[in-house]
Amino acid sequence: MNLEEYFARTGYKGSTEKQDLETLTDIFQHHIRAVPFENLSIHCGEEITLELEHVYNKIVRRKRGGWCMENNQLLGWVLKGLGYDTSFLGAYVFNPHQNAYATLMTHLVVKVVVDGKAYIVDGGFGVSYQMWQPMELVSGKDQPQAPGVFRFTEKNGVWYLEKMRRKQYIPNQSFSNSDLLEKKECRKVYMFSLEPRTVEDFSFQCTYLQTSPDSLFTKKSICTLQTTDGFRALIGWTLTETTYNYKENMDLVEFVTLEDEEVEKTLKEKFNITLERKLVPINVKGSYTI
């Protein structure tokens, strides 16, 4: 495993000497635009393991993506290797359909301290809730980014992330009531504490999420990638392409339903993913919104 090979994978050609916020942001943005957030292994008969070398081989050498425990573990390894002060935290994801936070800590994020200030770096959420810049860990401050306005609030040692989005224009009106569309303009994303975590703290969750019939990830095949002006997502057979702020305070959301034979071609062309095993797409209605 080496950093040069990782940077070749993400296309990053900037400085590796400075441990400043600008460099951190640049490395992070190259990652989220090159490495998809995806759970396709579950739906093509592969096991997801959290061993770092396995994650590295999957993302860097096999040019795949991964979910938060893979993407953020790899990002943490890269940043630590460059000399950044990094640690892992664990978060509880908000389920909009149940209007509650999960009771299981399933989301791994990276905390990075730069010049005495703490930031959250999360390259493993995907769709419109994927931050594009490290977020300063301060309570009650709006942090506008291309995807929308993010904000942390802290109460009694627990931190909450929420996001305000723009209005959405959906040209294909047959999708205007899709359960994939988030209806609220302000959305809770997850909550977390500042207690340091290890990857081992997520081993049970890693198994549960890819095997339980109650898991979102067994109910939906998901592949999502950030672009220079938005993001694209393939959920089951539904391809969405979102352009942020294409008109004033309006995001463009385009939907297409693919045929079975178009799925693998779309993964290659839109996400640069070639699977080694046959994918079985799935999209059971549930708590996943874009």
Buried (B, 14 or more C-beta within 10 A) or exposed (E): BEEEEBBEBBEBEEEBEEBEBEBBBBBBBBBBBBBBBBBBBBBBEBEBBBEBEEBBEBBBEEBBBBBBBBBBBBBBBBBBBBEBEBBBBBBBBBBBEEEEBBEBBBBBBBBBBBEEEBBBBBBBBBBBBBBBBBBBBBEEEEBEBBBBBBBBBBEEEEBBBBBBBBEBEBEEEEBEEBEBBBEEEEBBBBBBBEEEBEBEBBEEBBBBBBEEEEBBBBBBBBBBBBBEEBBBBBBBBBBBBBBBBBEEEBBBBBBBEBEEEBBBEBBEEBBBBEBEEEBEBBBEEBBBBB
